[in-house]
């Protein structure tokens, strides 16, 4: 009989629930959106209850939609946004809204408390060395890491810190709601930069916690992504529509999960991901780091064998959300005019009206600061070289191209750290667009493999990981065999000259304008 994994991909703007066979075929999925609160520049928060309600609603919906017997669900697991912060009380309730990964309020306090003088490229050299030796990385300058968020709360909301029993990531919060256990996956723990990763110790380092002033006893237990961390409680089972006692597999952050779902799981292979955020990543057996460009290795979903090399970028697909919500008007009329169901299909058609290079128009996608390759919380995006000849179609194509050029810059950083790659797999919602696939192939000058169901890569990835944990798949590397490629896009040599010129100008824009 068929057996299934109920996998959730809890992103920044929505939760997607999917039922996946133990060999990676998606038989149904549903989505529930939720909002982000931005009270002032640099602040970004979400209600944890919105995540939980979305988990419950989509679980019931996808089970009803597919008509499967809940008894055939052999495991529940999760992919989630990373580096969000939930303060949990001893009674198991959030004390305030969660602070999102995109929030950069901690930048000033990191410079004030952690990255003090003497500095090299903004980092206190002595603390930097200690972070690097123990964790293999370090919190960035932009203040978006968990340490900066906690230190900011200690300074501005000490009453909430005093009531805090555990500091959690979004996924940790959901695992607690379902199992009653406080557990974090290794890949998420690594990027809190408080864990000893030497020789796979993978436990919180009391010395680092003391150095930054964070209480070790408020941190959850760390287990691998494939670990079974409990079972669904009776209360959670009623809320979700699954059977009590169903095993819960720890899962992973969205970056690690997408790396699994990209199918590029062998050592040295890379993929590009364009979701709300995204970047370039791949699995490696050796750990390296480039702090100046905020690239390097974190824990993978298989920390016993692989590190996950990443060049993470904060604002990728969300730039198109900005275009949709702030630039394009009369969206319904556009959809009717082009006879399509989704507005993004209109964007593809508008982009195709304009030749490569957007007639000299350049978009820089740093709408909320950037990590790789810039590591700068103050940088902002822009449209450059705009003229009276440019239309809405030019602007939209420039957004597609600007995101692709930023990803290419991250690819350069990753290849300097490791080795050059001949091709890349492409996942995330951006990979639904054939137009974008071709633009990325042209700008990166590499063949781009469009993964089947690319927007479901993170959920499919953790589902296959759970299948391995439960014994249906025999090895980690076998996960890649269950990920299918829909199409391959090859670089068009006719576009080489215009994109080489445009890419050089793109990088110079940051160098010329970063001071203001």
Secondary structure, 3 states (H helix, E strand, C coil): CCCEEEEEEECCCEEEEEEEECCCCEEEEEEEECCCECCCCCCCEECHHHHHHHHHHHHHHHHHHHCCCHHHEEEEEEEECCCCEEEECCCCCECCCEECCCCCCCHHHHHHHCCCCCEECCEEHHHHHHHHHHHCCCCCCCCCCHHHHHHHHHHHCHHHHHHCCEEECHHHHHHHHHHCCCEEEHHHHHCCCCEECHHHCCEECHHHHHHHCCCHHHECEEECCCCEEEECCHHHHHHHCCCCCCEEECCEEHHHHHHHHCCCCCCCCEEEEECCCEEEEEEECCCCEEHHHCEEEEECCCCCCCEEEEEEECCCHHHHHHHHHHHCCCHHHHHHHHCCCCHHHHHHHHHCCCCCCHHHCEEECCCCCECCCCCECCCCCEEECCCCCCCHHHHHHHHHHHHHHHHHHHHHHHHHHCCCCCEEEEECHHHHCHHHHHHHHHHHCCEEEEECCHHHHHHHHHHHHHHHHCCCCCCCHHHHHHCCEEEEECCCHHHHHHHHHHHHHHHHHHHHHCCC
